Amino acid sequence: MSYYIYRPVERVFLSDDEQSWTEDMFCAASFSSRALAENIATRELGDGHDAYVFDDGID
């Protein structure tokens, strides 16, 4: 299962480079755990960020 960081207001995903944002989920960074994705979202956006971490649903 992979986890992604999504900002719904801007309709973008964190890109593979983990520093820019993309509208294309196929160019988005994927993470191996929810905790890792949450930590990276906090690193990139700060505490109280507006991003969601969600999984792709594939086991």
Secondary structure by P-SEA (a helix, b strand, c coil): cbbbbbbccccccccccccccccccccbbbbccaaaaaaaaaaaccccccbbbbbcccc
